[in-house]
Every structure is written in structure tokens, then in C-alpha cells.
Amino acid sequence: MLKGKVVVVGVCGGIAAYKAADLVSRLKKLDADVHVIMTRSACEFITPLTFQSLSQQYVVHDMFEEPRSWEIQHVSLAQKGDVFVIAPATANIIGKVANGIADDMLSTTIMATKSPVIFAPAMNSNMYENTIVQQNINKLKSLGYIFVEPESGRLACGDVGKGRLAPTDTIVDAVIQAIGYEKDLKGIKVLVTAGPTREPLDPVRFISNYSSGKMGYAIARAAKYRGADVTLITGPVSLQPVEGIRMIRVNTALEMYEAVMDNFYESSIIIKAAAVGDYRPLHFSADKIKKERDKFEIELTKNPDILAELGKRVQKQVLIGFSMETQHLEQYATKKLVEKNLDLIVANDISKEGAGFAVDTNIVKIIDKQGRIKDLPMTPKEQLAHEVLNEALKIYHNKNK
Ligand SMILES: Cc1cc2nc3c(=O)[nH]c(=O)nc-3n(C[C@H](O)[C@H](O)[C@H](O)COP(=O)(O)O)c2cc1C
């Protein structure tokens, strides 16, 4: 399954370091070309010889040792690796990468790679729950680093809690997920919109919605992994930017409209995951509105319907919209698909737990023009992003035969 793929396994200094031997062995059985980098601390727990024997490759642990070939090792492995999997990942390596520290072979190589990096943390539960560790994890996640959550249970130190290295199977699955995709979007221009819009009332207030932008950002990142030329038009969100793509930041629905129109014709797949405000205040007060009246009415006016405008113009392009409903999901989503001339609509029922805004999962139905419905169970947004792109690509090839 991983034939021809180079997997770099980073082993850090924790009790679970011995479990990395099983991981290396499993990856080898899947035909991967496995290279191991150990930290200095990891060598206190398990010897390089174990990994050398299992991977049948020289194990790197010292950045300044005599080079074995003319290649600069941290750069060559960074380029060679199709995926990096750090297991066990210590609080230390997570903190170092999150803060741009590259002071040994492993952290330097991670810093130098453009390939997906998977962290499988393992540590004492108090360490894992530490706000600093969690902030570092969240920062890395928002930058596109992948995490395989540790399990809860009895830890090596005797404590009970979350921090035990995920099972080898789960880590192997994450590796397959990260590199199991071909660069099938190479050369295709994908335009994605994400996040909410803000419609200003006065210099300090606005009308907006709860969109976090996670779905759109996940699509942009997945498209990038699959080789697409990605433009992401984003409303104000608190996510880290997606590296290696073109990002355009907007605030209002009108700005979103302008930016989408400017980029529409040169894009082949357009995925509108943004939650654009339907209305904006008719009047903007240049001065802050004072708290003088007991009752206060805001007159609203309709924003342009970006999807409908694109639907009028679409030809060979693939146009995909999202629909968030609290009732009559299929009926409302299908109506939107037809009325706006979409190729596909991703409908989610935000009243369900695990779906909608701000969470990392979604529960959706993907409906196409022929009325076919793909009903997906609760799925991580990263995975759902690939599902949407798979469908988009099929339609793209059909329309551009
Ligand atoms: C016996 C022992 C067990 C340890 N287990 C862990 C662990 O499971 N997770 C962790 O994050 N740190 C653990 N540490 C602390 C790390 O070894 C320490 O933070 C070290 O600096 C990590 O270096 P590295 O990230 O370069 O491997 C342990 C230390 C000792 C002495």
C-alpha cells in the first residue's frame, strides 16, 4: 500500500519510544521505505540498532556526525520524505516545532520539509493537559500539522488519564490518509471561500455569524496536498493561514463578492464554504451609536447572492455550495442546488451534535445535480474535504472531456 513512499519516523525520548519499533515494522510490512531519526533523549530509551535493523537503513540521531554521503542529511530526508510521523512525540518536540526551534536533527528536518507531518503525542496526562502544550498543539493543527490523539488509560508513570500513545494501527491509518492521495489536482485552479462576513453597523459593531472557517480551510489545505493551485478567500477567522496557497482576506459580503468575481473566471473548481451574510445594515453610522434609546431598529438590505451570480456565469467550471439547515435538510439543500445552478451541494444539519460551526467534524449529505445523495456519517472536516474534492474532480473531468 505504501510501496515507493518514503516515511520518516521521528522517535523522541519517552517511555513509549519502544512502541515506535512496532510502528516501523508495520510500515515496512506495507512496503514503505522507512527512515528513522532519533532524538538524543530517545537513545536513552531504545538503541538506534533496533531501528536500524527494522528499517534496514542507517538511523540518524546526531546532526553533526561525520556525513555518510555527500547529501546534507536533514535537507535530504526533509525532501525525500513523503510523510513524517513523530511517534512518540514529546511535549518538548511539539513545543520546539510550534515555536520554530530547530536545534537537533529531528526538529531541523521537520522545519525543512514541505511534506505532511503527523504527531502522535505520548506523555503524562498533566503534561498533555498543560495549557502551554495544548496551545502548541492547537497552533500546529491550525498550521496543517496532523495529530493522532493519545488514548486515555493507565500511564507508565502510574497516573490514569489521557496521554498514552495511540495504537500502532491508528498511527498507520494516519500515515495512509496523509499520503494515500495522489496529486490528482495538479495544475487545476481551485477557488475556496471560508469563514463568516462582518457587516458593520458603526465603527465598533457588526452583524456576523458563528462560522469558524474550519471547513473551508480544510478544503484549501487538502486541495494543496493534492497539488492544486489554490486561492482561499477568507472572512475574519482566528485560524492560522494555510501555507503555500494564495490567501485573500475580506470582511464584508460586498468585499467577498468582489474578490470572488475577480477570481472566478480563472478558476476551474469553485467551492463556496463561506457563511456570507444575507443582509447588511442599510445605514452605516460613522460615529458610535449611543445607548440612548430603549428600542432600536436596524434596517437591513440584501447582500448580493454570490452563489447565484456564479451559477449564472458557470460553464465548464465546477460550482459547489454549502448549505446549513436546521430542518428539511434535503429539501432546502436541493432547492438551493437547483435555483443557483450548482453542480453539487454539501448539506449539513447544524442541529446535530458533531456538525456545523466551530467543531472539527461534520455530518453531511452531498447532493449532486442528478439528485444522487451521498450520506456521510460524522467525519473529520479534513477527511470530508477530500470527499468533496473527489466529487469535484469527477464532475470536472466530466465537464472537460
Ligand atoms: C523516564 C522518563 C520518561 C519520560 N517520558 C516522557 C514522555 O512520555 N513524554 C514526554 O513528553 N516526555 C517524557 N520525558 C521527558 C523527555 O525525555 C524530555 O522532555 C526530553 O527533553 C525530550 O527530548 P526530545 O523531545 O528531544 O526527545 C521523560 C523523561 C524521563 C526521564
The ligand as an SDF file (V2000), in Angstrom:
LIG
                    3D

 31 33  0  0  0  0  0  0  0  0999 V2000
   11.8920    8.1520   32.3920 C   0  0  0  0  0  0  0  0  0  0  0  0
   11.4490    9.3410   31.5800 C   0  0  0  0  0  0  0  0  0  0  0  0
   10.2950    9.2370   30.8550 C   0  0  0  0  0  0  0  0  0  0  0  0
    9.8560   10.3160   30.0880 C   0  0  0  0  0  0  0  0  0  0  0  0
    8.6980   10.1930   29.3740 N   0  0  0  0  0  0  0  0  0  0  0  0
    8.2630   11.2310   28.6300 C   0  0  0  0  0  0  0  0  0  0  0  0
    7.0700   11.1070   27.8630 C   0  0  0  0  0  0  0  0  0  0  0  0
    6.4130   10.0630   27.8060 O   0  0  0  0  0  0  0  0  0  0  0  0
    6.6570   12.1910   27.1480 N   0  0  0  0  0  0  0  0  0  0  0  0
    7.3390   13.3750   27.1650 C   0  0  0  0  0  0  0  0  0  0  0  0
    6.8790   14.3150   26.5310 O   0  0  0  0  0  0  0  0  0  0  0  0
    8.4740   13.4910   27.8750 N   0  0  0  0  0  0  0  0  0  0  0  0
    8.9630   12.4690   28.5940 C   0  0  0  0  0  0  0  0  0  0  0  0
   10.1270   12.6030   29.3080 N   0  0  0  0  0  0  0  0  0  0  0  0
   10.8530   13.8570   29.2660 C   0  0  0  0  0  0  0  0  0  0  0  0
   11.6340   13.9660   27.9760 C   0  0  0  0  0  0  0  0  0  0  0  0
   12.5540   12.8890   27.8750 O   0  0  0  0  0  0  0  0  0  0  0  0
   12.3790   15.2960   27.9460 C   0  0  0  0  0  0  0  0  0  0  0  0
   11.4510   16.3530   27.8640 O   0  0  0  0  0  0  0  0  0  0  0  0
   13.3580   15.3870   26.8140 C   0  0  0  0  0  0  0  0  0  0  0  0
   13.9530   16.6650   26.8220 O   0  0  0  0  0  0  0  0  0  0  0  0
   12.6940   15.1380   25.4920 C   0  0  0  0  0  0  0  0  0  0  0  0
   13.6180   15.2660   24.4550 O   0  0  0  0  0  0  0  0  0  0  0  0
   13.2290   15.0070   22.9320 P   0  0  0  0  0  0  0  0  0  0  0  0
   11.9400   15.6810   22.6720 O   0  0  0  0  0  0  0  0  0  0  0  0
   14.3580   15.6580   22.1650 O   0  0  0  0  0  0  0  0  0  0  0  0
   13.2000   13.5480   22.7220 O   0  0  0  0  0  0  0  0  0  0  0  0
   10.5960   11.5180   30.0690 C   0  0  0  0  0  0  0  0  0  0  0  0
   11.7780   11.5800   30.7990 C   0  0  0  0  0  0  0  0  0  0  0  0
   12.2060   10.5200   31.5280 C   0  0  0  0  0  0  0  0  0  0  0  0
   13.4960   10.6360   32.3080 C   0  0  0  0  0  0  0  0  0  0  0  0
  1  2  1  0
  2  3  1  0
  2 30  2  0
  3  4  2  0
  4  5  1  0
  4 28  1  0
  5  6  2  0
  6  7  1  0
  6 13  1  0
  7  8  2  0
  7  9  1  0
  9 10  1  0
 10 11  2  0
 10 12  1  0
 12 13  2  0
 13 14  1  0
 14 15  1  0
 14 28  1  0
 15 16  1  0
 16 17  1  0
 16 18  1  0
 18 19  1  0
 18 20  1  0
 20 21  1  0
 20 22  1  0
 22 23  1  0
 23 24  1  0
 24 25  2  0
 24 26  1  0
 24 27  1  0
 28 29  2  0
 29 30  1  0
 30 31  1  0
M  END
$$$$
